[in-house]
Amino acid sequence: MTSKLLTAVLLLTAVALAAATQPAAKKTYHTKHINPHAPVIDGRLDDPVWEKLEWAGDFTQREPNDGKPPS
C-alpha cells in the first residue's frame, strides 16, 4: 500500500513539474547581405568583412561549454 501511494505521489509530482515548465524563448537572428565580397569561411576572424557586422549578443554556446557565453 505504501509503495503504491509513493508511486502515485511521485507520478503526480512529475506531471505537475512537466506542466509548470515553460519552453525556452526562441532566439532569432536576422542576417544581412554583405557586399561586394562574402567572408572566407576558414575559422579565422581576421577577414575585414567581419568588421562590417554588428554583434547581436545574448547567445549561449553548446560546445565546448554548454550554456556559457560565446567564446
All heavy atoms as TSV, in Angstrom:
chain	resi	resn	atom	element	x	y	z
A	1	MET	N	N	0.822	-1.197	0.000
A	1	MET	CA	C	0.000	0.000	0.000
A	1	MET	C	C	0.868	1.263	0.000
A	1	MET	O	O	0.593	2.188	-0.733
A	1	MET	CB	C	-0.926	-0.031	1.217
A	1	MET	CG	C	-1.765	1.197	1.375
A	1	MET	SD	S	-3.165	1.090	0.277
A	1	MET	CE	C	-4.081	2.466	0.796
A	2	THR	N	N	1.908	1.262	0.829
A	2	THR	CA	C	2.784	2.423	0.918
A	2	THR	C	C	3.506	2.665	-0.395
A	2	THR	O	O	3.670	3.800	-0.827
A	2	THR	CB	C	3.801	2.238	2.057
A	2	THR	OG1	O	3.094	1.984	3.258
A	2	THR	CG2	C	4.648	3.465	2.223
A	3	SER	N	N	3.952	1.603	-1.055
A	3	SER	CA	C	4.667	1.774	-2.326
A	3	SER	C	C	3.741	2.299	-3.417
A	3	SER	O	O	4.161	3.083	-4.259
A	3	SER	CB	C	5.315	0.463	-2.761
A	3	SER	OG	O	4.335	-0.511	-3.035
A	4	LYS	N	N	2.471	1.908	-3.398
A	4	LYS	CA	C	1.511	2.429	-4.380
A	4	LYS	C	C	1.266	3.913	-4.140
A	4	LYS	O	O	1.180	4.696	-5.084
A	4	LYS	CB	C	0.192	1.659	-4.310
A	4	LYS	CG	C	0.286	0.259	-4.851
A	4	LYS	CD	C	-1.053	-0.414	-4.819
A	4	LYS	CE	C	-0.952	-1.846	-5.338
A	4	LYS	NZ	N	-2.232	-2.520	-5.328
A	5	LEU	N	N	1.166	4.306	-2.862
A	5	LEU	CA	C	0.962	5.707	-2.538
A	5	LEU	C	C	2.179	6.540	-2.943
A	5	LEU	O	O	2.045	7.609	-3.531
A	5	LEU	CB	C	0.683	5.870	-1.041
A	5	LEU	CG	C	0.457	7.300	-0.553
A	5	LEU	CD1	C	-0.745	7.915	-1.248
A	5	LEU	CD2	C	0.275	7.321	0.947
A	6	LEU	N	N	3.357	6.024	-2.661
A	6	LEU	CA	C	4.588	6.719	-3.041
A	6	LEU	C	C	4.697	6.847	-4.556
A	6	LEU	O	O	5.053	7.910	-5.077
A	6	LEU	CB	C	5.810	5.975	-2.488
A	6	LEU	CG	C	7.173	6.587	-2.797
A	6	LEU	CD1	C	7.267	7.995	-2.250
A	6	LEU	CD2	C	8.283	5.723	-2.263
A	7	THR	N	N	4.363	5.805	-5.271
A	7	THR	CA	C	4.391	5.841	-6.733
A	7	THR	C	C	3.414	6.880	-7.266
A	7	THR	O	O	3.743	7.649	-8.172
A	7	THR	CB	C	4.061	4.453	-7.316
A	7	THR	OG1	O	4.990	3.510	-6.800
A	7	THR	CG2	C	4.118	4.457	-8.826
A	8	ALA	N	N	2.222	6.937	-6.696
A	8	ALA	CA	C	1.218	7.903	-7.135
A	8	ALA	C	C	1.685	9.334	-6.862
A	8	ALA	O	O	1.529	10.222	-7.709
A	8	ALA	CB	C	-0.112	7.633	-6.439
A	9	VAL	N	N	2.271	9.569	-5.689
A	9	VAL	CA	C	2.756	10.903	-5.360
A	9	VAL	C	C	3.879	11.316	-6.302
A	9	VAL	O	O	3.900	12.441	-6.807
A	9	VAL	CB	C	3.222	10.963	-3.879
A	9	VAL	CG1	C	3.979	12.248	-3.598
A	9	VAL	CG2	C	2.029	10.829	-2.949
A	10	LEU	N	N	4.813	10.417	-6.568
A	10	LEU	CA	C	5.906	10.726	-7.485
A	10	LEU	C	C	5.389	10.999	-8.896
A	10	LEU	O	O	5.862	11.910	-9.574
A	10	LEU	CB	C	6.926	9.591	-7.493
A	10	LEU	CG	C	7.760	9.444	-6.220
A	10	LEU	CD1	C	8.644	8.205	-6.312
A	10	LEU	CD2	C	8.592	10.683	-5.975
A	11	LEU	N	N	4.430	10.223	-9.336
A	11	LEU	CA	C	3.858	10.413	-10.670
A	11	LEU	C	C	3.154	11.763	-10.764
A	11	LEU	O	O	3.345	12.510	-11.732
A	11	LEU	CB	C	2.889	9.276	-11.000
A	11	LEU	CG	C	2.236	9.337	-12.371
A	11	LEU	CD1	C	3.286	9.276	-13.460
A	11	LEU	CD2	C	1.239	8.205	-12.532
A	12	LEU	N	N	2.355	12.102	-9.754
A	12	LEU	CA	C	1.658	13.386	-9.775
A	12	LEU	C	C	2.638	14.561	-9.692
A	12	LEU	O	O	2.437	15.593	-10.341
A	12	LEU	CB	C	0.656	13.453	-8.627
A	12	LEU	CG	C	-0.570	12.551	-8.782
A	12	LEU	CD1	C	-1.411	12.574	-7.522
A	12	LEU	CD2	C	-1.388	12.957	-9.989
A	13	THR	N	N	3.699	14.396	-8.934
A	13	THR	CA	C	4.723	15.442	-8.845
A	13	THR	C	C	5.394	15.645	-10.198
A	13	THR	O	O	5.607	16.777	-10.642
A	13	THR	CB	C	5.771	15.079	-7.776
A	13	THR	OG1	O	5.114	14.911	-6.527
A	13	THR	CG2	C	6.823	16.168	-7.661
A	14	ALA	N	N	5.722	14.556	-10.875
A	14	ALA	CA	C	6.358	14.655	-12.195
A	14	ALA	C	C	5.445	15.333	-13.196
A	14	ALA	O	O	5.883	16.173	-13.994
A	14	ALA	CB	C	6.761	13.270	-12.681
A	15	VAL	N	N	4.161	15.007	-13.162
A	15	VAL	CA	C	3.194	15.623	-14.083
A	15	VAL	C	C	3.069	17.119	-13.789
A	15	VAL	O	O	3.042	17.945	-14.702
A	15	VAL	CB	C	1.824	14.913	-13.990
A	15	VAL	CG1	C	0.742	15.685	-14.723
A	15	VAL	CG2	C	1.930	13.499	-14.527
A	16	ALA	N	N	3.015	17.474	-12.515
A	16	ALA	CA	C	2.893	18.892	-12.141
A	16	ALA	C	C	4.131	19.675	-12.570
A	16	ALA	O	O	4.023	20.801	-13.070
A	16	ALA	CB	C	2.674	19.012	-10.642
A	17	LEU	N	N	5.309	19.096	-12.387
A	17	LEU	CA	C	6.537	19.785	-12.806
A	17	LEU	C	C	6.606	19.940	-14.315
A	17	LEU	O	O	7.038	20.976	-14.822
A	17	LEU	CB	C	7.765	19.032	-12.291
A	17	LEU	CG	C	8.030	19.144	-10.794
A	17	LEU	CD1	C	9.182	18.234	-10.400
A	17	LEU	CD2	C	8.316	20.572	-10.407
A	18	ALA	N	N	6.188	18.927	-15.039
A	18	ALA	CA	C	6.211	18.999	-16.508
A	18	ALA	C	C	5.247	20.068	-17.008
A	18	ALA	O	O	5.539	20.788	-17.962
A	18	ALA	CB	C	5.873	17.641	-17.104
A	19	ALA	N	N	4.096	20.194	-16.361
A	19	ALA	CA	C	3.114	21.193	-16.779
A	19	ALA	C	C	3.582	22.605	-16.452
A	19	ALA	O	O	3.263	23.561	-17.160
A	19	ALA	CB	C	1.773	20.914	-16.118
A	20	ALA	N	N	4.357	22.761	-15.386
A	20	ALA	CA	C	4.805	24.085	-14.964
A	20	ALA	C	C	6.022	24.572	-15.726
A	20	ALA	O	O	6.341	25.747	-15.694
A	20	ALA	CB	C	5.117	24.065	-13.465
A	21	THR	N	N	6.714	23.690	-16.413
A	21	THR	CA	C	7.924	24.062	-17.134
A	21	THR	C	C	7.565	24.864	-18.377
A	21	THR	O	O	6.794	24.428	-19.206
A	21	THR	CB	C	8.722	22.804	-17.534
A	21	THR	OG1	O	9.000	22.064	-16.368
A	21	THR	CG2	C	10.007	23.176	-18.227
A	22	GLN	N	N	8.153	26.056	-18.488
A	22	GLN	CA	C	7.923	26.913	-19.648
A	22	GLN	C	C	8.964	26.592	-20.716
A	22	GLN	O	O	10.130	26.392	-20.395
A	22	GLN	CB	C	8.055	28.381	-19.245
A	22	GLN	CG	C	7.039	28.837	-18.240
A	22	GLN	CD	C	5.655	28.940	-18.839
A	22	GLN	OE1	O	5.513	29.221	-20.031
A	22	GLN	NE2	N	4.646	28.704	-18.045
A	23	PRO	N	N	8.563	26.553	-21.981
A	23	PRO	CA	C	9.564	26.340	-23.032
A	23	PRO	C	C	10.504	27.542	-23.115
A	23	PRO	O	O	10.110	28.667	-22.802
A	23	PRO	CB	C	8.730	26.194	-24.306
A	23	PRO	CG	C	7.424	26.838	-23.991
A	23	PRO	CD	C	7.223	26.709	-22.502
A	24	ALA	N	N	11.718	27.288	-23.500
A	24	ALA	CA	C	12.707	28.362	-23.636
A	24	ALA	C	C	12.282	29.314	-24.745
A	24	ALA	O	O	11.697	28.904	-25.746
A	24	ALA	CB	C	14.069	27.768	-23.959
A	25	ALA	N	N	12.551	30.578	-24.537
A	25	ALA	CA	C	12.214	31.581	-25.549
A	25	ALA	C	C	13.035	31.320	-26.807
A	25	ALA	O	O	14.230	31.063	-26.740
A	25	ALA	CB	C	12.487	32.976	-25.020
A	26	LYS	N	N	12.387	31.392	-27.942
A	26	LYS	CA	C	13.071	31.162	-29.210
A	26	LYS	C	C	13.899	32.391	-29.559
A	26	LYS	O	O	13.401	33.519	-29.542
A	26	LYS	CB	C	12.048	30.902	-30.307
A	26	LYS	CG	C	12.669	30.582	-31.635
A	26	LYS	CD	C	11.611	30.248	-32.654
A	26	LYS	CE	C	12.243	29.947	-33.990
A	26	LYS	NZ	N	11.240	29.624	-34.994
A	27	LYS	N	N	15.166	32.164	-29.840
A	27	LYS	CA	C	16.055	33.255	-30.220
A	27	LYS	C	C	16.193	33.260	-31.734
A	27	LYS	O	O	16.380	32.224	-32.354
A	27	LYS	CB	C	17.420	33.087	-29.565
A	27	LYS	CG	C	17.376	33.194	-28.060
A	27	LYS	CD	C	18.743	33.047	-27.455
A	27	LYS	CE	C	18.676	33.144	-25.958
A	27	LYS	NZ	N	19.993	33.005	-25.342
A	28	THR	N	N	16.085	34.427	-32.311
A	28	THR	CA	C	16.251	34.546	-33.755
A	28	THR	C	C	17.338	35.564	-34.049
A	28	THR	O	O	17.605	36.462	-33.247
A	28	THR	CB	C	14.942	34.993	-34.446
A	28	THR	OG1	O	14.527	36.235	-33.891
A	28	THR	CG2	C	13.843	33.964	-34.260
A	29	TYR	N	N	17.928	35.418	-35.198
A	29	TYR	CA	C	18.976	36.321	-35.649
A	29	TYR	C	C	18.701	36.663	-37.094
A	29	TYR	O	O	18.464	35.769	-37.908
A	29	TYR	CB	C	20.349	35.664	-35.498
A	29	TYR	CG	C	21.480	36.577	-35.860
A	29	TYR	CD1	C	21.862	37.586	-34.993
A	29	TYR	CD2	C	22.150	36.444	-37.051
A	29	TYR	CE1	C	22.895	38.448	-35.320
A	29	TYR	CE2	C	23.183	37.296	-37.382
A	29	TYR	CZ	C	23.548	38.288	-36.502
A	29	TYR	OH	O	24.565	39.140	-36.828
A	30	HIS	N	N	18.668	37.922	-37.396
A	30	HIS	CA	C	18.400	38.360	-38.763
A	30	HIS	C	C	19.725	38.652	-39.453
A	30	HIS	O	O	20.546	39.410	-38.945
A	30	HIS	CB	C	17.509	39.602	-38.752
A	30	HIS	CG	C	16.190	39.341	-38.094
A	30	HIS	ND1	N	15.166	38.689	-38.735
A	30	HIS	CD2	C	15.763	39.581	-36.843
A	30	HIS	CE1	C	14.150	38.561	-37.912
A	30	HIS	NE2	N	14.486	39.099	-36.741
A	31	THR	N	N	19.913	38.047	-40.597
A	31	THR	CA	C	21.154	38.218	-41.339
A	31	THR	C	C	21.032	39.353	-42.345
A	31	THR	O	O	19.932	39.799	-42.675
A	31	THR	CB	C	21.527	36.923	-42.087
A	31	THR	OG1	O	20.478	36.612	-43.013
A	31	THR	CG2	C	21.721	35.783	-41.121
A	32	LYS	N	N	22.173	39.807	-42.820
A	32	LYS	CA	C	22.228	40.862	-43.828
A	32	LYS	C	C	23.172	40.426	-44.937
A	32	LYS	O	O	24.104	39.669	-44.706
A	32	LYS	CB	C	22.760	42.163	-43.214
A	32	LYS	CG	C	21.906	42.704	-42.103
A	32	LYS	CD	C	22.548	43.930	-41.505
A	32	LYS	CE	C	21.747	44.422	-40.327
A	32	LYS	NZ	N	22.379	45.547	-39.649
A	33	HIS	N	N	22.926	40.913	-46.124
A	33	HIS	CA	C	23.833	40.657	-47.234
A	33	HIS	C	C	25.079	41.524	-47.069
A	33	HIS	O	O	24.984	42.681	-46.668
A	33	HIS	CB	C	23.170	40.963	-48.575
A	33	HIS	CG	C	22.137	39.957	-48.944
A	33	HIS	ND1	N	22.454	38.739	-49.491
A	33	HIS	CD2	C	20.797	39.975	-48.823
A	33	HIS	CE1	C	21.350	38.056	-49.703
A	33	HIS	NE2	N	20.330	38.787	-49.303
A	34	ILE	N	N	26.217	40.959	-47.379
A	34	ILE	CA	C	27.478	41.685	-47.304
A	34	ILE	C	C	27.987	41.855	-48.726
A	34	ILE	O	O	28.276	40.880	-49.405
A	34	ILE	CB	C	28.519	40.915	-46.466
A	34	ILE	CG1	C	27.968	40.658	-45.074
A	34	ILE	CG2	C	29.823	41.670	-46.400
A	34	ILE	CD1	C	28.826	39.733	-44.251
A	35	ASN	N	N	28.066	43.087	-49.143
A	35	ASN	CA	C	28.535	43.352	-50.498
A	35	ASN	C	C	29.838	44.114	-50.433
A	35	ASN	O	O	30.048	44.901	-49.525
A	35	ASN	CB	C	27.490	44.174	-51.255
A	35	ASN	CG	C	26.259	43.353	-51.549
A	35	ASN	OD1	O	26.355	42.186	-51.884
A	35	ASN	ND2	N	25.094	43.955	-51.407
A	36	PRO	N	N	30.726	43.994	-51.338
A	36	PRO	CA	C	30.646	43.136	-52.517
A	36	PRO	C	C	31.214	41.741	-52.292
A	36	PRO	O	O	31.016	40.863	-53.110
A	36	PRO	CB	C	31.486	43.883	-53.551
A	36	PRO	CG	C	32.550	44.543	-52.741
A	36	PRO	CD	C	31.886	44.894	-51.427
A	37	HIS	N	N	31.919	41.507	-51.190
A	37	HIS	CA	C	32.578	40.216	-51.026
A	37	HIS	C	C	32.126	39.531	-49.737
A	37	HIS	O	O	32.128	40.144	-48.679
A	37	HIS	CB	C	34.098	40.387	-50.983
A	37	HIS	CG	C	34.647	41.125	-52.161
A	37	HIS	ND1	N	34.683	40.565	-53.413
A	37	HIS	CD2	C	35.147	42.368	-52.285
A	37	HIS	CE1	C	35.195	41.447	-54.256
A	37	HIS	NE2	N	35.483	42.557	-53.599
A	38	ALA	N	N	31.801	38.272	-49.871
A	38	ALA	CA	C	31.451	37.476	-48.690
A	38	ALA	C	C	32.736	37.092	-47.957
A	38	ALA	O	O	33.810	37.075	-48.546
A	38	ALA	CB	C	30.700	36.222	-49.122
A	39	PRO	N	N	32.649	36.781	-46.661
A	39	PRO	CA	C	33.861	36.392	-45.929
A	39	PRO	C	C	34.356	35.016	-46.358
A	39	PRO	O	O	33.595	34.187	-46.835
A	39	PRO	CB	C	33.402	36.359	-44.471
A	39	PRO	CG	C	31.948	36.079	-44.563
A	39	PRO	CD	C	31.473	36.771	-45.807
A	40	VAL	N	N	35.625	34.804	-46.172
A	40	VAL	CA	C	36.201	33.487	-46.400
A	40	VAL	C	C	35.944	32.685	-45.121
A	40	VAL	O	O	36.313	33.109	-44.032
A	40	VAL	CB	C	37.719	33.582	-46.680
A	40	VAL	CG1	C	38.323	32.196	-46.808
A	40	VAL	CG2	C	37.973	34.406	-47.927
A	41	ILE	N	N	35.264	31.562	-45.244
A	41	ILE	CA	C	34.949	30.733	-44.083
A	41	ILE	C	C	36.113	29.776	-43.865
A	41	ILE	O	O	36.196	28.711	-44.468
A	41	ILE	CB	C	33.626	29.955	-44.280
A	41	ILE	CG1	C	32.492	30.897	-44.679
A	41	ILE	CG2	C	33.290	29.175	-43.022
A	41	ILE	CD1	C	32.172	31.965	-43.662
A	42	ASP	N	N	37.042	30.202	-42.996
A	42	ASP	CA	C	38.241	29.402	-42.760
A	42	ASP	C	C	38.565	29.268	-41.273
A	42	ASP	O	O	39.613	28.779	-40.896
A	42	ASP	CB	C	39.436	30.005	-43.497
A	42	ASP	CG	C	39.705	31.445	-43.090
A	42	ASP	OD1	O	39.022	31.963	-42.184
A	42	ASP	OD2	O	40.603	32.062	-43.687
A	43	GLY	N	N	37.631	29.725	-40.408
A	43	GLY	CA	C	37.861	29.620	-38.972
A	43	GLY	C	C	38.633	30.789	-38.398
A	43	GLY	O	O	38.761	30.908	-37.188
A	44	ARG	N	N	39.148	31.649	-39.241
A	44	ARG	CA	C	39.893	32.823	-38.764
A	44	ARG	C	C	38.955	34.029	-38.782
A	44	ARG	O	O	38.100	34.147	-39.649
A	44	ARG	CB	C	41.093	33.074	-39.666
A	44	ARG	CG	C	42.097	31.922	-39.606
A	44	ARG	CD	C	43.218	32.067	-40.585
A	44	ARG	NE	N	43.814	33.401	-40.452
A	44	ARG	CZ	C	44.805	33.833	-41.209
A	44	ARG	NH1	N	45.308	33.068	-42.145
A	44	ARG	NH2	N	45.298	35.039	-41.033
A	45	LEU	N	N	39.131	34.923	-37.835
A	45	LEU	CA	C	38.254	36.091	-37.738
A	45	LEU	C	C	38.941	37.376	-38.174
A	45	LEU	O	O	38.513	38.468	-37.826
A	45	LEU	CB	C	37.752	36.232	-36.297
A	45	LEU	CG	C	36.943	35.044	-35.784
A	45	LEU	CD1	C	36.548	35.266	-34.333
A	45	LEU	CD2	C	35.725	34.805	-36.642
A	46	ASP	N	N	40.000	37.257	-38.991
A	46	ASP	CA	C	40.726	38.450	-39.417
A	46	ASP	C	C	40.284	38.968	-40.780
A	46	ASP	O	O	40.863	39.915	-41.304
A	46	ASP	CB	C	42.236	38.196	-39.400
A	46	ASP	CG	C	42.655	37.062	-40.329
A	46	ASP	OD1	O	41.777	36.389	-40.898
A	46	ASP	OD2	O	43.875	36.852	-40.473
A	47	ASP	N	N	39.248	38.381	-41.362
A	47	ASP	CA	C	38.729	38.867	-42.641
A	47	ASP	C	C	38.079	40.232	-42.410
A	47	ASP	O	O	37.286	40.398	-41.482
A	47	ASP	CB	C	37.692	37.868	-43.176
A	47	ASP	CG	C	37.362	38.100	-44.626
A	47	ASP	OD1	O	37.038	39.259	-44.984
A	47	ASP	OD2	O	37.427	37.140	-45.405
A	48	PRO	N	N	38.406	41.250	-43.208
A	48	PRO	CA	C	37.866	42.600	-42.999
A	48	PRO	C	C	36.339	42.676	-43.017
A	48	PRO	O	O	35.761	43.577	-42.419
A	48	PRO	CB	C	38.449	43.411	-44.164
A	48	PRO	CG	C	39.558	42.607	-44.720
A	48	PRO	CD	C	39.323	41.189	-44.330
A	49	VAL	N	N	35.693	41.746	-43.667
A	49	VAL	CA	C	34.233	41.803	-43.748
A	49	VAL	C	C	33.580	41.660	-42.371
A	49	VAL	O	O	32.499	42.185	-42.131
A	49	VAL	CB	C	33.703	40.733	-44.741
A	49	VAL	CG1	C	33.770	39.353	-44.129
A	49	VAL	CG2	C	32.289	41.059	-45.170
A	50	TRP	N	N	34.235	40.987	-41.418
A	50	TRP	CA	C	33.652	40.809	-40.081
A	50	TRP	C	C	33.531	42.147	-39.354
A	50	TRP	O	O	32.696	42.294	-38.457
A	50	TRP	CB	C	34.469	39.832	-39.247
A	50	TRP	CG	C	34.491	38.443	-39.794
A	50	TRP	CD1	C	35.595	37.726	-40.146
A	50	TRP	CD2	C	33.371	37.591	-40.068
A	50	TRP	NE1	N	35.235	36.486	-40.610
A	50	TRP	CE2	C	33.869	36.381	-40.580
A	50	TRP	CE3	C	32.000	37.728	-39.945
A	50	TRP	CZ2	C	33.050	35.317	-40.953
A	50	TRP	CZ3	C	31.179	36.675	-40.312
A	50	TRP	CH2	C	31.695	35.493	-40.810
A	51	GLU	N	N	34.340	43.128	-39.722
A	51	GLU	CA	C	34.268	44.440	-39.086
A	51	GLU	C	C	33.046	45.231	-39.541
A	51	GLU	O	O	32.681	46.223	-38.918
A	51	GLU	CB	C	35.550	45.217	-39.357
A	51	GLU	CG	C	36.758	44.570	-38.706
A	51	GLU	CD	C	38.045	45.294	-39.029
A	51	GLU	OE1	O	37.991	46.435	-39.516
A	51	GLU	OE2	O	39.108	44.689	-38.791
A	52	LYS	N	N	32.406	44.809	-40.615
A	52	LYS	CA	C	31.214	45.483	-41.126
A	52	LYS	C	C	29.946	45.039	-40.408
A	52	LYS	O	O	28.891	45.625	-40.609
A	52	LYS	CB	C	31.050	45.200	-42.621
A	52	LYS	CG	C	32.161	45.735	-43.477
A	52	LYS	CD	C	31.907	45.405	-44.922
A	52	LYS	CE	C	33.025	45.903	-45.812
A	52	LYS	NZ	N	32.789	45.564	-47.224
A	53	LEU	N	N	30.042	44.014	-39.597
A	53	LEU	CA	C	28.865	43.443	-38.954
A	53	LEU	C	C	28.748	43.868	-37.499
A	53	LEU	O	O	29.736	44.090	-36.825
A	53	LEU	CB	C	28.937	41.909	-39.016
A	53	LEU	CG	C	29.042	41.314	-40.408
A	53	LEU	CD1	C	29.301	39.831	-40.319
A	53	LEU	CD2	C	27.780	41.585	-41.191
A	54	GLU	N	N	27.512	43.934	-37.038
A	54	GLU	CA	C	27.247	44.240	-35.640
A	54	GLU	C	C	26.981	42.935	-34.898
A	54	GLU	O	O	26.228	42.083	-35.369
A	54	GLU	CB	C	26.018	45.141	-35.548
A	54	GLU	CG	C	25.659	45.536	-34.147
A	54	GLU	CD	C	24.429	46.440	-34.130
A	54	GLU	OE1	O	24.197	47.168	-35.098
A	54	GLU	OE2	O	23.713	46.390	-33.130
A	55	TRP	N	N	27.618	42.760	-33.728
A	55	TRP	CA	C	27.414	41.550	-32.928
A	55	TRP	C	C	26.028	41.610	-32.313
A	55	TRP	O	O	25.632	42.604	-31.716
A	55	TRP	CB	C	28.485	41.449	-31.843
A	55	TRP	CG	C	28.280	40.319	-30.918
A	55	TRP	CD1	C	27.930	40.401	-29.613
A	55	TRP	CD2	C	28.390	38.929	-31.213
A	55	TRP	NE1	N	27.826	39.149	-29.068
A	55	TRP	CE2	C	28.093	38.224	-30.039
A	55	TRP	CE3	C	28.693	38.209	-32.354
A	55	TRP	CZ2	C	28.104	36.840	-29.965
A	55	TRP	CZ3	C	28.699	36.831	-32.281
A	55	TRP	CH2	C	28.410	36.163	-31.115
A	56	ALA	N	N	25.257	40.519	-32.424
A	56	ALA	CA	C	23.880	40.503	-31.944
A	56	ALA	C	C	23.784	40.223	-30.451
A	56	ALA	O	O	22.855	40.639	-29.804
A	56	ALA	CB	C	23.066	39.483	-32.725
A	57	GLY	N	N	24.721	39.466	-29.891
A	57	GLY	CA	C	24.735	39.200	-28.458
A	57	GLY	C	C	23.615	38.299	-27.976
A	57	GLY	O	O	22.791	37.813	-28.737
A	58	ASP	N	N	23.579	38.062	-26.670
A	58	ASP	CA	C	22.588	37.250	-25.971
A	58	ASP	C	C	22.534	35.813	-26.474
A	58	ASP	O	O	21.490	35.175	-26.456
A	58	ASP	CB	C	21.207	37.897	-26.039
A	58	ASP	CG	C	20.247	37.279	-25.040
A	58	ASP	OD1	O	20.706	36.856	-23.961
A	58	ASP	OD2	O	19.048	37.187	-25.349
A	59	PHE	N	N	23.659	35.306	-26.948
A	59	PHE	CA	C	23.729	33.919	-27.371
A	59	PHE	C	C	24.489	33.114	-26.328
A	59	PHE	O	O	25.306	33.647	-25.593
A	59	PHE	CB	C	24.452	33.789	-28.720
A	59	PHE	CG	C	23.618	34.254	-29.875
A	59	PHE	CD1	C	23.683	35.558	-30.310
A	59	PHE	CD2	C	22.764	33.379	-30.527
A	59	PHE	CE1	C	22.928	35.992	-31.372
A	59	PHE	CE2	C	21.988	33.813	-31.586
A	59	PHE	CZ	C	22.072	35.113	-32.002
A	60	THR	N	N	24.214	31.836	-26.275
A	60	THR	CA	C	24.983	30.930	-25.426
A	60	THR	C	C	25.527	29.824	-26.314
A	60	THR	O	O	24.962	29.525	-27.359
A	60	THR	CB	C	24.127	30.317	-24.306
A	60	THR	OG1	O	23.010	29.656	-24.880
A	60	THR	CG2	C	23.654	31.380	-23.334
A	61	GLN	N	N	26.600	29.230	-25.895
A	61	GLN	CA	C	27.206	28.167	-26.690
A	61	GLN	C	C	26.771	26.802	-26.192
A	61	GLN	O	O	26.327	26.652	-25.065
A	61	GLN	CB	C	28.730	28.294	-26.664
A	61	GLN	CG	C	29.366	28.145	-25.305
A	61	GLN	CD	C	30.868	28.319	-25.393
A	61	GLN	OE1	O	31.504	27.903	-26.350
A	61	GLN	NE2	N	31.441	28.949	-24.387
A	62	ARG	N	N	26.869	25.816	-27.062
A	62	ARG	CA	C	26.577	24.438	-26.695
A	62	ARG	C	C	27.855	23.643	-26.502
A	62	ARG	O	O	27.918	22.773	-25.668
A	62	ARG	CB	C	25.714	23.782	-27.771
A	62	ARG	CG	C	24.313	24.373	-27.801
A	62	ARG	CD	C	23.437	23.650	-28.739
A	62	ARG	NE	N	23.394	22.239	-28.378
A	62	ARG	CZ	C	22.739	21.329	-29.055
A	62	ARG	NH1	N	22.073	21.675	-30.111
A	62	ARG	NH2	N	22.755	20.076	-28.685
A	63	GLU	N	N	28.837	23.940	-27.319
A	63	GLU	CA	C	30.119	23.227	-27.205
A	63	GLU	C	C	31.232	24.251	-27.255
A	63	GLU	O	O	31.159	25.180	-28.053
A	63	GLU	CB	C	30.286	22.236	-28.357
A	63	GLU	CG	C	29.340	21.067	-28.272
A	63	GLU	CD	C	29.574	20.056	-29.391
A	63	GLU	OE1	O	30.587	20.155	-30.090
A	63	GLU	OE2	O	28.733	19.192	-29.561
A	64	PRO	N	N	32.232	24.188	-26.481
A	64	PRO	CA	C	32.551	23.126	-25.537
A	64	PRO	C	C	31.923	23.338	-24.160
A	64	PRO	O	O	31.925	22.435	-23.344
A	64	PRO	CB	C	34.066	23.180	-25.446
A	64	PRO	CG	C	34.384	24.617	-25.623
A	64	PRO	CD	C	33.348	25.119	-26.597
A	65	ASN	N	N	31.384	24.523	-23.864
A	65	ASN	CA	C	30.864	24.811	-22.518
A	65	ASN	C	C	29.379	25.164	-22.607
A	65	ASN	O	O	29.017	26.328	-22.731
A	65	ASN	CB	C	31.651	25.952	-21.878
A	65	ASN	CG	C	33.131	25.655	-21.798
A	65	ASN	OD1	O	33.527	24.624	-21.302
A	65	ASN	ND2	N	33.943	26.543	-22.334
A	66	ASP	N	N	28.535	24.161	-22.510
A	66	ASP	CA	C	27.092	24.321	-22.683
A	66	ASP	C	C	26.525	25.371	-21.731
A	66	ASP	O	O	26.748	25.329	-20.524
A	66	ASP	CB	C	26.403	22.982	-22.449
A	66	ASP	CG	C	24.943	23.015	-22.879
A	66	ASP	OD1	O	24.597	23.821	-23.756
A	66	ASP	OD2	O	24.145	22.230	-22.329
A	67	GLY	N	N	25.785	26.336	-22.312
A	67	GLY	CA	C	25.117	27.350	-21.530
A	67	GLY	C	C	25.953	28.557	-21.170
A	67	GLY	O	O	25.457	29.514	-20.591
A	68	LYS	N	N	27.222	28.557	-21.520
A	68	LYS	CA	C	28.122	29.669	-21.197
A	68	LYS	C	C	28.051	30.721	-22.313
A	68	LYS	O	O	27.627	30.438	-23.417
A	68	LYS	CB	C	29.563	29.185	-21.044
A	68	LYS	CG	C	29.744	28.112	-19.986
A	68	LYS	CD	C	29.493	28.681	-18.608
A	68	LYS	CE	C	29.746	27.589	-17.585
A	68	LYS	NZ	N	29.270	27.911	-16.274
A	69	PRO	N	N	28.486	31.951	-22.022
A	69	PRO	CA	C	28.541	32.972	-23.081
A	69	PRO	C	C	29.472	32.521	-24.209
A	69	PRO	O	O	30.387	31.730	-23.986
A	69	PRO	CB	C	29.130	34.189	-22.369
A	69	PRO	CG	C	28.861	33.961	-20.918
A	69	PRO	CD	C	28.874	32.477	-20.727
A	70	PRO	N	N	29.238	32.984	-25.436
A	70	PRO	CA	C	30.076	32.553	-26.555
A	70	PRO	C	C	31.534	32.934	-26.351
A	70	PRO	O	O	31.841	33.973	-25.810
A	70	PRO	CB	C	29.483	33.290	-27.762
A	70	PRO	CG	C	28.482	34.227	-27.249
A	70	PRO	CD	C	28.226	33.934	-25.814
A	71	SER	N	N	32.399	32.037	-26.776
A	71	SER	CA	C	33.830	32.295	-26.643
A	71	SER	C	C	34.446	32.552	-28.009
A	71	SER	O	O	33.839	32.322	-29.017
A	71	SER	CB	C	34.519	31.114	-25.990
A	71	SER	OG	O	34.295	29.919	-26.698
